[in-house]
Amino acid sequence: MPRAAALAVISAYYDAFNRGDTSAMEALLTEDFEHHVNEGEIRRGVETFRAFNAHMSRCYRETLADIVVMANDAGSRAAAEFTVHGRYIATDDGLPEARGQSYILPAGSFFTLRGNRIQRVTTYYNLADWIRQVR
């Protein structure tokens, strides 16, 4: 996949995120997709990611701004940096109580792409910063 195609796939992924269209996000994934998260276990497979998206939609309302997407020339690897603007709407297990708190959090993701689809996404953010903002 050329670099331009990788940039388009990642841009489509984040456009779908900002629309709240998790089905469109999931349609961009390979069957052997892996979701590596900042805190926690690797989620393997589209169904596991679908359950994660349902959980996130229940607990958080988020949009991403200032998105910058980069990719290697081969289109096999990509990265994105962005700012998360969110509202914490339902208490997530093991985290502070949700009271509709808003937060702004810098974050970044790294991607492996294969056949015009996302095979892996690894996302990083500062959990301690988020906790300070919602306490």
BELBEL-V523113 format. One record per residue. N is the residue number from 1. RES is the residue in one letter. SS is DSSP state (2 for helix, 1 for strand, 0 for the rest). Layout:
n=N res=RES ss=SS
n=N res=RES ss=SS
//
This chain:
n=1 res=M ss=0
n=2 res=P ss=0
n=3 res=R ss=2
n=4 res=A ss=2
n=5 res=A ss=2
n=6 res=A ss=2
n=7 res=L ss=2
n=8 res=A ss=2
n=9 res=V ss=2
n=10 res=I ss=2
n=11 res=S ss=2
n=12 res=A ss=2
n=13 res=Y ss=2
n=14 res=Y ss=2
n=15 res=D ss=2
n=16 res=A ss=2
n=17 res=F ss=2
n=18 res=N ss=2
n=19 res=R ss=2
n=20 res=G ss=0
n=21 res=D ss=0
n=22 res=T ss=2
n=23 res=S ss=2
n=24 res=A ss=2
n=25 res=M ss=2
n=26 res=E ss=2
n=27 res=A ss=0
n=28 res=L ss=0
n=29 res=L ss=1
n=30 res=T ss=1
n=31 res=E ss=1
n=32 res=D ss=1
n=33 res=F ss=1
n=34 res=E ss=1
n=35 res=H ss=1
n=36 res=H ss=1
n=37 res=V ss=0
n=38 res=N ss=0
n=39 res=E ss=0
n=40 res=G ss=0
n=41 res=E ss=0
n=42 res=I ss=0
n=43 res=R ss=1
n=44 res=R ss=1
n=45 res=G ss=0
n=46 res=V ss=2
n=47 res=E ss=2
n=48 res=T ss=2
n=49 res=F ss=2
n=50 res=R ss=2
n=51 res=A ss=2
n=52 res=F ss=2
n=53 res=N ss=2
n=54 res=A ss=2
n=55 res=H ss=2
n=56 res=M ss=2
n=57 res=S ss=2
n=58 res=R ss=2
n=59 res=C ss=2
n=60 res=Y ss=1
n=61 res=R ss=1
n=62 res=E ss=1
n=63 res=T ss=1
n=64 res=L ss=1
n=65 res=A ss=1
n=66 res=D ss=1
n=67 res=I ss=1
n=68 res=V ss=1
n=69 res=V ss=1
n=70 res=M ss=1
n=71 res=A ss=1
n=72 res=N ss=0
n=73 res=D ss=0
n=74 res=A ss=0
n=75 res=G ss=0
n=76 res=S ss=0
n=77 res=R ss=1
n=78 res=A ss=1
n=79 res=A ss=1
n=80 res=A ss=1
n=81 res=E ss=1
n=82 res=F ss=1
n=83 res=T ss=1
n=84 res=V ss=1
n=85 res=H ss=1
n=86 res=G ss=1
n=87 res=R ss=1
n=88 res=Y ss=1
n=89 res=I ss=0
n=90 res=A ss=0
n=91 res=T ss=0
n=92 res=D ss=0
n=93 res=D ss=0
n=94 res=G ss=0
n=95 res=L ss=0
n=96 res=P ss=0
n=97 res=E ss=0
n=98 res=A ss=0
n=99 res=R ss=0
n=100 res=G ss=0
n=101 res=Q ss=1
n=102 res=S ss=1
n=103 res=Y ss=1
n=104 res=I ss=1
n=105 res=L ss=1
n=106 res=P ss=1
n=107 res=A ss=1
n=108 res=G ss=1
n=109 res=S ss=1
n=110 res=F ss=1
n=111 res=F ss=1
n=112 res=T ss=1
n=113 res=L ss=1
n=114 res=R ss=1
n=115 res=G ss=0
n=116 res=N ss=0
n=117 res=R ss=1
n=118 res=I ss=1
n=119 res=Q ss=1
n=120 res=R ss=1
n=121 res=V ss=1
n=122 res=T ss=1
n=123 res=T ss=1
n=124 res=Y ss=1
n=125 res=Y ss=1
n=126 res=N ss=0
n=127 res=L ss=2
n=128 res=A ss=2
n=129 res=D ss=2
n=130 res=W ss=2
n=131 res=I ss=2
n=132 res=R ss=2
n=133 res=Q ss=2
n=134 res=V ss=2
n=135 res=R ss=0
//
